[in-house]
Amino acid sequence: MSELLIHSTVLLEEAVDALKIKSDGVYVDGTFGRGGHSRLILQKLGATGRLIAFDKDPMAIAAGAAITDARFQLVHCGFEQLNDVLDELGVTQVDGVLLDLGVSSPQLDDAQRGFSFRFDAPLDMRMDTSRGQTAAQWLATAEESLITEVIRDYGEERFARQIAKALVAARQERAIDTTKQLTEIIAQVVRTREPGKNPATRTFQAIRIYLNRELEELESILPQSVARLKSGGRLVVISFHSLEDRIVKHFMRDKAQGDKLPKNIPIRAVDIPLGEVSLVGKAVTASVVELNQNPRARSAVMRVVERLGG
């Protein structure tokens, strides 16, 4: 692996510590990446422990081949298929699930993946390069209204309508198939931006999230994870932008509160429905030491819940 594509695992110790690893436990790493979390989990597992990891990225799967541990299994699919995979493996419940969301450093730093505006490269943006539509293919055919909606909702970009209009006009003259083309078109429309932030940042994020169905898959995996946890098992989620964190925060809060009852209904405390999980501590962010070593950790937020009995 190129030294340029080495991945610094964010909140490595904090996330694995939050799982409260049992030596004979069964754990899921929903986003293997380059295996930082998985390797530390394996170090803490005993001889009878088990780790099942998921990743959509063929490059991550290739990197995972270096782990020749009988306790470890890496599956080439998205974590939203958790239930199907665990059923196939005969696993009914697990002791912990870890989800490290978003795009990894190797994906950002590999120009050919098309995730970053820092390089002039093919406009791809797929997490799984073996299937699905590239960003260039999508931009070639998407309606202006859909492009506007995606950039506005997934990028929280206030110039979404203007960007979409410019993209549709530009593709009439020439196909938009490189990151440089996309960046230059956006720069002509978005003339004001936060200091130090590229005008294309929000649009690149939006297209990536939309193409890879990141928020839909997150909404799918959260309830699956809680349902699969044993009593005392933990779900640990690290998110990197407000859209992800909002979904995670609200899901965990609702699961901790339990069923909501209408106001002013007389009911004994013992009969009030309990939540399925309890919140573990407060949201965790990267330390100053980690931020100095890895500035990309600045937006990371980790949240944890523990499955209650029953």
HELIX and SHEET records of a PDB file:
HELIX    1   1 GLU A    3  LEU A    5  5                                   3    
HELIX    2   2 LEU A   12  ALA A   18  1                                   7    
HELIX    3   3 GLY A   36  LYS A   44  1                                   9    
HELIX    4   4 PRO A   58  GLY A   64  1                                   7    
HELIX    5   5 PHE A   79  GLN A   81  5                                   3    
HELIX    6   6 LEU A   82  LEU A   89  1                                   8    
HELIX    7   7 SER A  105  ASP A  109  1                                   5    
HELIX    8   8 ALA A  111  ARG A  113  5                                   3    
HELIX    9   9 ALA A  135  THR A  141  1                                   7    
HELIX   10  10 GLU A  144  GLY A  155  1                                  12    
HELIX   11  11 ALA A  160  GLU A  173  1                                  14    
HELIX   12  12 THR A  179  VAL A  189  1                                  11    
HELIX   13  13 THR A  201  LEU A  211  1                                  11    
HELIX   14  14 GLU A  214  ARG A  228  1                                  15    
HELIX   15  15 SER A  242  GLN A  257  1                                  16    
HELIX   16  16 ALA A  269  ASP A  271  5                                   3    
HELIX   17  17 VAL A  288  GLN A  293  1                                   6    
HELIX   18  18 PRO A  295  SER A  299  5                                   5    
SHEET    1   A 7 PHE A  72  HIS A  76  0                                        
SHEET    2   A 7 ARG A  50  ASP A  55  1                                        
SHEET    3   A 7 VAL A  26  ASP A  29  1                                        
SHEET    4   A 7 VAL A  94  ASP A 100  1                                        
SHEET    5   A 7 LEU A 229  SER A 239  1                                        
SHEET    6   A 7 VAL A 301  ARG A 307 -1                                        
SHEET    7   A 7 VAL A 277  LEU A 279 -1                                        
END                                                                             
